[in-house]
Amino acid sequence: MRRSRLVVFISSLLLAAGAALTGAAAAQASEAAAATGYVALGDSYSSGVGAGSYIGSSGDCKRSTKAYPYLWNAAHAPSSFTFAACSGAETGDVLASQLGGLSSSTGLVSITIGGNDAGFADVMTTCVFSSDSTCLSRINTAKAYVSSTLPGKLDTVYSTISSKAPNAQVVVLGYPRFYKLGTWCIGLSETKRAAINDAADFLDSAIAQRAAGHGFAFGDVRSTFGGHEICSGSSWLHSVNWLNIGESYHPTASGQSGGYLPVLTNAA
């Protein structure tokens, strides 16, 4: 008799525990299913510098209605949309001022980040105005930073995104190669162009590796920009724009809609 009562008691405990776990799982699944908000983070490649049609209220962040996050939002109508990407942003800026829109209801996060940390603007300025050897030296300095320091900064950003948006699919987008090689083109030497393309590959590889380490999708835009690099005759990237220097080496509106948007759409 005592044994029967013990069995009944233990069975009751197991059933209660199972019900509690089932209820928790159901609640978690419901919360995840409701997570449909979209938050767009990152630098100028996500804000849309170079695409024009900047939103006045975005100020120096230069968020564009032709940027891929804005286009994705218009096409998919998520439950909420936070466009936080900002021109010039580094990893520290994302942590300091871009994460306020993240929550358990966030279903999708996109981000481009790392280029400014690695000194993108200074690399291009050096290569435009200096010799081949000086350009290559500056690129090597940037690559050393990407190898030694950038991974830790990316890890901090990615871990924070995960903690603040636990139900989100996170898509980390990379950067395109800038130049079509092997063709005549006014501007930088072939040596500089090849080195800049190699640096883009190096940066993308580092970003992709850290994204994978956090279980994030990596959106590789090098294939979609293929055939539309500077010197291709059908470029989706600005070369040096002397009338608006800040738009130099950034995607055009076509680069945002044809180069970035399809990659995000496929990854999301």
N, C-alpha and C positions, 0 to 999 in steps of 0.2 A: 504494500500500500504506500509506504513512504517513497519507494522507488518510483511508483507511478506519479505521485505528486511532484517529485523532483523532475521527472521527464516532462510533465506538463508545464512546470515552471520554466524550465530551460527553453522549451519550445515557444512559450509565450514571449520570452525575452528575445529569441531569435526573430520571431515574427515582428515584434515591435521595432527591433533594430532594422530589419529589412524594410519595413514600411517607412521608417525615418530616412534611410538611405535612398529609397525610391522617390520619396517626396523631395529630398534635396537634389537628386539628379534631375527630376522633372522641373524643379524651379530653375536649376542651372541651365537646362536645355531651353526653357522658356525665355530666360534672360538672353541667352545667346541668339535665339531666333528673333528676338526683338531688337538686336543690335544691328541697326541698318544705317546709322549715321555715318557720314564721311568727313574725315578731317585730312586736309592737305597741308603738309609741313614742308619745310626745306628752304632752299636758296632761290636765286634768280631763275634757275632753269625750271622751277616749279611755279614761281610767281608769274612768270611769263615775260620777263624783260626781253625786249627785241620783237615782241609780237604786236605791240601797239595796243590801242583801246584800253588804256590803264584806268582802273577804277579810282576816281578822284579821292575818295575817302581813305585809300590805301597809302597815300603820301609817297614817301621815298621807298616803300616796299615794292611799289610798281606792280601791283597785282593786275593781271590782264583778263578781260573777258574772253580772250582768245587763247588763254593758257589751258593746258590739258586738264587741270582739276576743275576749272569752270565748265569746260566742255563736257566732262564726264558727269558732273552734277546735272547739267541741263538734259543730258540724254537718259539718265537713270533715276532722277528724282528721289534721292535718298531721303530718309525721314528728317535729316538735318545736314547742313553743310557748313563746315568751318574752314575758311580759306585763310590759313595763317602763314603760308610761305612768304618770305621776304627777301628782296634783293640784298646781296652782300652777307647773308646769314652764314655763320659758322656753327659748329656743333654746340658751342656754348650759348649761342643765341637761341637755338631751338629749345634748349633746356630752360633758359631764363624767361622766354616770352612767347613760346608757340604752343605749349602743351595744355593750355587752359580748356580747350574744347574736347579733350579726351575723357572718356568715361566708359562705364560698362555697356552703354548703349551704342558705342562706336563700333560699327561693323567693318569699316575699311579705313585704313591709313595709307597715304602715299607720301613718299619723301625722296628728295634728292639732297644730299649733303656730303661734304668732304672736300669739294673742289676749292672752296675758299680757305679752308684750314690748310690745304696744301700749297696755297699761294698762287692760285690760278691767275689772278689779274697781274701779279708781278712777273710771273713766268712769261705771259704773252707780251707784256710791255718790254721786257728784256729781249725777247726774241725778235720783236719788230724793230727795235732801235739799236741792237748790238750785233756783234759778229757771230758767226756760226759757233765758234768755240765758247764764247760767253753765254750764248743761248743754251748750249748743251750742258755747260757747267751749272747753270741755274736749274735746268730740268733735273739734273742728277741730285741737286740739293732737295728739290721737291720730292723726288722718288725716295730719298733716304727718310724724309719725314713720313711719307706714306707707309713705309716699312716699319718704322720704329715707334711712331707716336699716334698716328691716325687710328689704328685699330682699337686702342684703348678708349679713345674719344667716341668712336662709333659704338663700341660696346655699351658705354654709359648711356648714350642716347637711346639705343635699341632696348636696353633693359628697362629704362624709364617708360618708354612707350608701352611695353608689355605690361608693366605694373599698373599703368593708368588706364589702359584699354585692353583688358584681359580677353575680351571676346572678338577682337578685331583681326581681320586679315590684313597683314602689313605688307605692302609692296614697296621695296626699295628700288628706285630707278637709277640707272647709271648715266653716264655721259657719252655722247657720240664722239667718234673720231672726227677731227676737224677737216682734214684734207684728203682730196683724191690725189694719189701719187702717180707718177709716170706720165704726167701731161704738162704741157707748157701753160704757165699761169703767172701773171704779174704778181709780184709780192715777195714772200719769203722764199729762201732757197729750198731746194728739194731736201737738203740735209736737215734743215730746221723743221720742215713739214713732217718728215719721217720721224724725227725725234719727238715732236709734239703728239703725233698719233700713237707712238709707243708709250708715251706718258699717260695718255688717255686709257690705253689698254691696261697699263700697270695699276692705275687708280681704280678702274672698274673691277679688276681681279681682286684687289684688296677689299673693296666694298662688298662684292659678291660673297667672298669668303666669310666676312663677319655677319652678313645678312643670313647666310645659311646656318651659321652657328647659333642663331636665335630663332631658327625655324621660320624665317621670313622669306617671301618670294623675291627674287631678283629680276627686275625688268631690264633686259639688255636692249638698249635702243640702237646699238651699232648696226644691226641688220636692217632696221627700218630706215635709218639714215643712209644706208649704202646706196651709192649713186646720186646722193644729194649733198655731198660734202662740198666745201669750198674748192673751187677749181673744177667742179664737175660740169659746169654749164647749167645746172639746175639745182643750185644750192639752197638748202633749207637752213643755212647758218649765215649770219652776217660775217663779213670780213671786217677789217677796220672801218668803222663808220666815223669819219672825221666830223660830221655834223652832229652826231650823238654818240660820243665815244663809249658811253656806258652800255650801248647795245652791241658793241663789237664782240664777236665770237659767241653770240647767243642765238638760239633758234628763232627763226621767223615764225609768223603765224602758221605757215605750212609745216614747219618743223614741229610745232606743238600739236597740230591736228593730225599730221601724217606720220610723224616720228615718235611722239610720246603717247598720244591718246590710244592708239591700237595696242601698244605694249601694256599699258595699265588695264585696258579692257580685257585683254587675254589673261592677264595675271589675276585680276580680281574675280 
